[in-house]
Amino acid sequence: MKIQLNGASHDTEHPDLAALVAALGHEGDKVATAIDGLFVARQNRSQSPLNEGCAVEIVAPMEGG
């Protein structure tokens, strides 16, 4: 299915947000996630299905100042 990942078109077969985050190598990272503009807490990612055309954001904190 096609989704929008951080503003870019992305093909995925992952059924939920947890699987997508893991596949992208962010599973152990401290990242914030959202689907269609709604924040998804880490413990809720496996219960957050991905649907055709949904907008997913995965954001990591930045260091520096």
N, C-alpha and C positions, 0 to 999 in steps of 0.2 A: 504494500500500500504506500501511497505518497503522503507524507506529512511535511509540515514546515518545521525545520529544526533551526532555532536561532535565526530565523528570517530567511533561510535558504531551503529550497526543495530537497527532500531527502527520501529515499526509498528504504522501507524497513519491513520486515516480517515479524518483528517483535510484538507480542500481544499486549504488553503493558509497559508502563514507564520504568519500572525496576529493571526489566530485561534490557530495555534500550540503554539505560544509564550504564549497566554492567557491560554491555557489548561495546560501548564507546570508551570503556576503560576508566569510568568515573566512579565505580562502585565504592571504593574505599575513600574517595575524595570527599571533602566537605563542599558540596555544591547545593545550590538552591534550584528547585525545579518548579515548573508551572505548565499547565495544559490550558490552552485557550484563555490565558490571562489569569487563571486561578492558581494560587500557590498550592503545591502538593508537598506535604511533609514526607521526610524519608520513610517513616513507618507506613505511609499510605501508598507508596509508589506501586507496590505489587497489586493493589486493588484499584489502580487507575489505568483503565484500558486505553489503548491508542486506537483512534478511528481515522478513517480516510479523511485527509484534509485538515486534521487538527494541527494547532500551532503549539509546538513544544519549545520551552526555553530551559536551557541548562546553563547556569551561571556560577562561576567560581569566584570567590573573593579575591581581590587584588591586594598585593602588598605594596608598600611604599607610601610616599606621601609627598 
